Amino acid sequence: MDGISQNIQTSGFTLDLGPLKEPLAFIRVLEWVSFVFLDTYYAM
């Protein structure tokens, strides 16, 4: 597998993990995931 173009293929869904190699993109993904979970937690 190529390091830059790693793909996860599950039933036609492809997820490109190339941008996650960059620290800023990884931090933004963590911010988005934590926002979604905390928003649903505090909305209850």
C-alpha positions as CSV (number, residue, x, y, z in Angstrom):
1,M,0.0,0.0,0.0
2,D,1.1,3.5,-0.7
3,G,1.7,5.7,2.4
4,I,0.0,8.7,1.0
5,S,-3.0,7.1,-0.7
6,Q,-4.2,4.7,1.9
7,N,-7.9,3.9,1.4
8,I,-10.4,2.0,3.5
9,Q,-12.9,0.3,1.2
10,T,-16.0,-1.0,2.8
11,S,-19.1,-1.6,0.6
12,G,-18.2,1.1,-1.9
13,F,-17.3,3.7,0.7
14,T,-13.8,5.1,0.4
15,L,-12.1,7.2,3.1
16,D,-8.9,9.0,2.1
17,L,-6.5,9.0,5.1
18,G,-3.9,11.2,3.3
19,P,-4.9,14.5,4.9
20,L,-4.7,13.0,8.4
21,K,-0.9,12.8,8.0
22,E,-0.9,16.5,8.5
23,P,-1.1,17.6,12.2
24,L,-3.4,20.5,11.6
25,A,-5.9,18.3,9.7
26,F,-5.7,15.7,12.4
27,I,-6.4,18.3,15.1
28,R,-9.4,19.6,13.1
29,V,-10.9,16.1,12.9
30,L,-10.5,15.7,16.6
31,E,-12.2,19.0,17.2
32,W,-15.1,18.1,15.0
33,V,-15.6,14.7,16.6
34,S,-15.4,16.1,20.1
35,F,-17.8,18.9,19.2
36,V,-20.4,16.4,17.9
37,F,-20.1,14.2,21.0
38,L,-20.1,17.1,23.5
39,D,-23.0,18.8,21.7
40,T,-25.1,15.7,21.9
41,Y,-24.1,15.1,25.5
42,Y,-25.0,18.6,26.7
43,A,-28.2,18.7,24.5
44,M,-29.8,16.1,26.7
